[in-house]
Amino acid sequence: MLAAMPDSAPSPLSAGGPALRDGGDACPGTLRLHRADDGALARVRVPGGVLSADRAEALLAAADRFGDGELHLTSRGNVQLRGLGAECGGGLAELLAGAGLLPSAAHERARNIVASPLAGLDGSPALGERLAELDALVCASAAAASLSGRFLFALDDGRGDVDALGADVTLIADGDAFLLRIGPGDEVFRIPAAEGPRAALRAAEAFLRAARDSGAWRVKDLPDPVRSELVRAVGATAGPAEHRPRPRTAKAPEPGTHEPGDAVETTPGSGAAPETTPGSTDAPETTPGPGYAPETTPGSTDALPGAHRHANPHGPAHTAAPGNPPQAPPASAAALAVDVPLGRLTPGQWRLLTATARRYGGELRLTPWRGIVVPGPFTGAEAADALGALAAAGLITSPDSPWTGVGACIGRPGCAKSLADVRAEAGAALGPAGRLPVYWSGCERRCGHPHGEWIDVVATPDGHRISYVRGERRYPPATVRDDPAALAAAVAAARARAL
């Protein structure tokens, strides 16, 4: 049955209609499933990554009833369900709609909104009301239903974390105003905070009009003159223009506790930022490991022979830094943050996270770095107990974890194009956290790879090709043939390189 499915097959509840671009938008959703070797795949949009405990339980029920039971986090704070039956679309849509996770069938793939995960928790501005308003406006706009599944909105609380992701329309909190950014440019427009969500929607609708002749899916895909005219037209109806370069690096919340007053505004930077949406038009968002944007201090800059002994990619991932004594718990915590090895959550891990959320703040916040923030408040003892339980369940609760910065595509056996089980290989090559993130790809498509500065590991017919990437520049690669110990040492040495 699956062999007969197109890469993105409409379910019985799909609104249908002609393709909106040449070749059609192949991004999967809950009403349009993607065919993979391990079954069909559904992508559930979670605007801002915000999930109530009840909706988190509904997602687990959907994974258990229709899929393989696991939940996979994506680069936009969404959830993918894998191993689905080809005919499950109607039942899946009914379950999700009943939980409030599918408010508009026509807009289900257009609700791509990322938001700063710690907004309102650590002294930064809260974004919840603006997020809900933007989502409602998108769902109420007939034009917005034509946005592709690749188009991205971002709400940044001022620290620059999601501003760095290269969204098509970004709102950046700045005092009593928002700064509106269109695409990757350095120009922003100051608008009153109350007008931010509606201005973001108008900018998206203006993009659709500008893209009619070019067939572009995203702002960055527009021809330069058309993109410049779009920015000018949006600016004409917005506030005064300001120069604010987009941050180069997207920094994820560090695993552990976050206290009130922790928020630090990012100084605007320049250059390309990570952008983790796959380049292939028919590839689903993949689930690489958590936090590949932040840079962490390596435990050692030497090659790591023997690192391949850490070989369980799905077992407990929390490892304390050698010689680093446990830190005293804080007096209180506003939130906890954990990362998820390879973005893959077992039913037991999801239940524990949901139960923790229900006991404290009532919600989970999925991050664009395959992590989860659990809002509090927590006492110091409660935070320590909760982190201990989450670590024991195999989640990352410390930046010293060997999983920090490790990502991979789905690889074998889920993808027919992959030449290797790159997730198992990534687990086998674990060592101390490196300065640079690493991303393992099963083929040259590199679905879901980061941008910016990173170590690229690609499976080839001749072995694994390892190269250092910085922006648009790719340095001369090294190829390691089928030798797990040599591969682990080479990856560790590459990740530890200095600027």
N, C-alpha and C positions, 0 to 999 in steps of 0.2 A: 504493500500500500504506500509506504513512504517513498519508494522509488518513483512513484508516479507523481509525487507532489512537486510543484514548482518551488524555487528557492523561497519565495514568500507567497504562501497560499492563503487566499481569503477564507475565513471561517464562515459558517452559515449566517452569522450575525453581521458580517462585514457590510459596510454601506455600499461597497462596490464603486462603480464609476470608472471612467477612462483614466489612464495614467496622466499625471500632471506634468511630467517631463518626458523627454525621449527616453525610452527604456523603462520608465516607471520608477517609483521609489521602492526599493527592495528592503528598506529597514523593517525588521519585524516588529510586531506589537502583540497585543492580546487577541486582536481580531484578524491578524494576518501572521501566520506562523512561518517559521523558517525551517527548512529541511536540513538536518544534519545526520551524520552517521549514527549518532546515539539516539535518534528520534527527533521529533519536532521540537522547536524552541519557541518560547513566548517571552517577550520583553514587556514587563509591567512598568509603566511610567509612574514615578513617585516624585512629584514636583518638590524641589528643595530637599529631597531625601527624607522628608518628615513623615513618619508613620506612627499612628496611635498604636497602643498595645493590641487593640481589637483588630486593626487592619493587619498588623504583623501576624496575628494568629490566623487570619484569613489567608494570607499568602502561604503560610506553612500548610494549611489545609489543602490549598490548590496544588502545591508541590507533592503532597502525599497522595492525593486522590488521582491526579492526572499525570504526574511526572515521576522522576526518580527520587523524590523526597528531599533533595538538596536545593539550596537557594544560592544563586550566583550573583555577586555584586558587580556592577558595571562602572565604567569611567564617568558616568553622569549621575551616579547615585540612584540608579534604577535597579530592578531585580529581574534576573532571567530565570526561567523555569526550563529545565531540560528533560529529555527522555519522554516527551509527551506523545500520546497516541495521535495519529493523523486526524481522527474524527472528534477530538476533545474540544474543539473551539467553542461550540455552543455552551456546553456545560461550564467550561472555564470562564467564559465571559459572564455567564449568569452569576457564578459565585463571586467574581470580582466586582460586578456591578452592585450586588447586594451588600457588599462591604464598603461601598463608596469609592472604590478604586477605579471605576470606569464611569465617570460622570457624563461623558459625551462620546458616543461611538464615532462620530465624525471627526473628533479632535484627539483621539487617543494617542496617536503618534506625534502630535504637535505639542504635547504637554512636556516638552523638554526644558526643565528649569533647574539650574543648580543654584545653591545658596550657601553662604558661609556657614559651616556646620556649628560653630560656636557662637553664632550671633545671639546677643542677648543673655549669654550665660557667663561670660568672663569680663564684663564691663563694656563690651562692645554693644552697638545699637541692636535692638531686636528687629527682626525682619518678618515675623510671622504674619502680621496683618497685610503687609505689602505683598508677600508671597501668595497668600490666599486670594487677594484681589487680582493679581496678575493672572493666576490660574483661571479664575472665574471669567475675566475679560477675554482670555484666549478661547475658552469654551463657548463664549457667547458671540464670538466673531465668525460670521460665515466665511470671510476671507481667510482667516487664520487656519481653517480646516485644510487649506491648500499648502501650508508649510510642510516641508519635507521632514522626515524623521531625523534628519541630520541637523536641522536648524536648532540653535541653542540660545536660550535666555540665561542670564546670570544676575544674581542679586548678591552684591558684595557689601559686607558690613564696614568696609573701610580699611581692612587689613591687607587687601590685595590678593587673598588666596584664590578666589574664583575669578577675579578680574584677570588673573594670569592664564586662565584656561582658554582664552581666545574665543569667547562666545560671539554670536552674531549681534546680540543686543545685550549690553551690560548696564546695570544700574549700580552705582557706587555710593554708599551712604557718606555724606560729608556735612556734619552738623545738622542744620534744619533743611537740608537740600539733598538731592541726588545729583550725581554726575552721570550723564548718559553718554555711553560710548557705542559707536556703530562699527562693528567688525574689528579688525586688528589695528586701526589707526591710533595715533597718539592724541587726537583732538577729542575733547569731551565738552558737553554742554550742561550748564548748571540749570536745574529746574527745581521748583518747590517739591518737597518730599511727597506731598499729597497727590501731585500730578505724575509721579514717577511711573506707576504701573500702566496708566493710560498712554503716557508718552512712549513707553516700551512697545506696547501693542501697535501704536501708530507707526513706529519705526519698522516693525515687522511687516505691516501691511504695505508700507512704502517700498520695502524690499521686494515684495511679490510683484508690484507693478514694475519695478526696475528690472526684474529678472525675466519678464515675459519673452523678450527677444533672445536673450542669451541662454536660457534654460539652466541658469545657475541654481544650485541647491543651497548655497550659503553665500554670505556677503563676500567672503574672501575669494569666491569663484567668479565674481562679477568682473568684466573687463575694467581696467583701471579708470577710464573716463566715466563709465557708468557708476562705478563705486564712488568716485569723487562727487558726482552729481547727486547721488543718494545722500551722502553725508551733508552736502550743501543744502539740499531740500529739507532734510530733517532739522538741520540747524536753524533754518529760516523760521521754523515754528517753535523752536525750543529757546532756551535762554542763551546767555553769552558764552562764547567758545573759550576754552582754556586748554593749555598744553599740559598733558599729564601722560607721560609714557606708560605703557602697559608693563607691569612687572614681568621680568624674564622667567622667574621660577615660581611655581605654584607650591606653597608650603602647606602640607597636610597637618591636621592637629596631631601633636605628639602623643603617642600612647601613654596612658597614665591618668593622673588627676589634673583637673583644671579648676583654678580657684578664681573667685571674683577679683578683678583687678589685673588679671593676667594679660588682657588684650593689649597688643602692641600694633600700632598702625604700620603697615609696610611702606617704606620709602619707595616711591615710584621708581621703577627701573626702566630698562629698555631692552629691545631685542625680542626674539621669538620666545613664546612661552609654550609649555607642554600642551599638547592637544591630542587626546587619546581616542578620538573617534576613528575607527578603521578607515583607511583610504579606499578600500575596495567597495564598490557600490552594492555588492550583494553579500557582504560579510556582516554578521551580527557583531554588536559590541562584544568583545571578549572580556575575560575576567582575569587580567593580570594581577600580580600581587600588590599589596598595599603600599602606599606612600612612596612611589618611586620619584616624586619630585623633591622631597626634602633631602638635604645632604646630611649624612651622619658621620661622626668621627670614627674611622676604622679602628678596630682593636690592634691591627698590625698592618704594616704596609708591605710585608713580605708575602711571597707566594705561599700558598697553604697546602702543601702535600698532606694528604689524609683527610682533607675537608669532605671528601666524598663519603666518609663514614656516616655522616648525618643523612641517612638515606630515606627517612619516612616523610613523604611530602604531605601526609594527611594526619600525622600524629601531633602530639603536643608541640606547640611552636614557641612557647615562652622559655627563654633561656636567660638567666641572670648574667650580667657582665662579670667575667672572672675577676676576683679580687675586689669587687665593688660591693661593700656591705649594704644591706637593706636600708632604705631611707625611712626616717620616722614619718608616720602618716601625718598629713596636714590636719589642722584643727577642724576644717570643713572643706568640702569640695562642691563646686557648682555643677560639675559634670565629670564623667569618666569617658575616656576615649580608648578604643581598642582597634587594632588592625586585624585583618582576616587573611591568613595564608592563602595566596593565590585567589582571593576573593570568593572562596568556596565554603559555604556554611552547611554543616550537618544539621539534621533535625534537632539533635540534642543541644547543639550550640545556639540555634535560633530560639528554642524554647527557653533556655537560660537567659538569653538577652531579653526576650519578651517578658519573662517573669521579673527580671531586674527592673525593667522599665515600669511595669505595672506597680511594683512596690514603691518606687520613688517618683520620678517626674511624669510618668504616664506615656512617654513617647520614646521612639528611637529616631536618630537622624543618620541616615546613610550618607557617606561622604563620597565625593568623586575620586577618592584614592583607595577605594575598597576597604574602608574602615567604617566604624559605627561610633557615634557619640550617644551616650546615655545621660540625658539631663537629670539633675538632682532636684533638690539639694540632698547632700550626704553629710553625715558627721564624718570625722576622720576615721573612726573605727568602722563605720558602715562602708566607706570607700575602700578601705584596706580589705575588708572581708569580701566585698563584691569583686574587686580586682583579683583577689586570690582565687575565687571560684571561676572567674572567666579565664584566668591563666591556666588553671587545672584542666579546663575544657579544651585547651589548645588554641586559644586566641592570644594575640600579641598585646601585651600590656606594658611593654618596655621598649624604648627605642634601641636597646642593645640586642634585641632578638636577631638571630641570624636571618630571619625572614624579611627584616626591614629592607625595603628597596628591591625586592625580588618580584618580578612579574613574568608572566608567560601567557601565550595564547592557549586555546583549549587543547591543541595537539591531538595526537592519537590517544584513544580510538574514536574520539568524537568528531574529528575532521578528516575527511578522505584525502584532502590535499596535503596534510602534514606528513613529513618524512620521519617523525620521531615522537615519542611520548615525552614532550619537552617539560611537562609538569613534573614527572618523575625525575627527569634529568636535573631540573632546577633544585629539587629537594635533595638529590644525591650530591650536589655540588655546594651545599650550604657551608658557610664558614662565618667568621665574625662579620658584623655589618660593615659594608664598605662605604667609602666616601661617595662613590657614584652608584646610581641605580643600575640594575641589569635587567634586560628583557630578553626572554627566550622565545624564539619563533620557530615553528615547525616547517615553514617554507618561506619563499621570498616575498610573499604578500605581507608578512609581518603584521597581521591583523591586531589592532589595538596597541601598537607600539607607541611609546612616549615620544615627545619632541624635546628639544633643548639639549641637555648634556646627559649622556647615558652610554652604557655598554651594550652593544647589539650582539646577540648570540643567535645565529641562524643555522638550523640543521640543513645540510646539503648532502648530495650523494657521496661526497668525499670526506665527510666528517662534519665538524662544527666550525663555522667561520666567526671569529671574534673581532669586533672593531669598535673603536671609540668614536662616538658621534657628538659633535658640538654644533648646534644650530644646523646650518645647511652643509657643514663640512664633515666629511667622513674620512677618517685617517686610515692609512694602509692596514689591512686586516692580517690576522694570523689564523691559520687553519690547524685545528687539532683533530687528529684522526681518532678512531674508536679506542680511547684510553680514558676511562672515567677519572682516574687520579690526575692525569695531565690536564684534562679539561677543567676540573675543579681548581687546580693550581693556577691555570692560565686566567680563568674568570676572576679569581680572587685578586691576582696581581693587577689585572686591568681595572677592577673596581677601586683599588687602593691608590691609583695613580694621582699625583698632585697636579694642580693647575700648571 
